[in-house]
């Protein structure tokens, strides 16, 4: 794992943390990089914080992209989170940072298991799949009702 990239991620978090989560003081950061599903590098970590003298942990995740534009993903997911997609059965994570130069995003980890983790570890039943598909349909229905007006560049497939 490139330790210089881990340092870049940590430095950005330390520099911008007070703007994103001003109610906390950041004490320490733990970051790991790994490959996930042979698509993108997954960033996993923990922010060790304190608020009014009480210590706690904020689990974080992120993605380091090879080809996708992290700025577009950041703006889109941030818009979804701000338009009531931060509650319900299918959650959009709260994004914390994106780095245009190194093409990564960092977000608060959403509690629960991802669909991919459940399938990969064979911990999913047919009734669970039915429920997940139903919730995905509800999510897509909510998504289609949005009045999306965010400033995203037009990307032409190559």
Secondary structure, 3 states (H helix, E strand, C coil): CCHHHHHHHHHHHHHHHHHHCCCCEEEEEEEEEEEECCCEEEEEEEEEEEECCEEEEEEEEEEECCCCCHHHHHHHHHHHHHCCCCCCCCCCCCEEEEECCCCEEEEECCCCCCHHHHHHCCCCCHHHHHHHHHHHHHHHHHHHCCCCCCCCCCCCCC
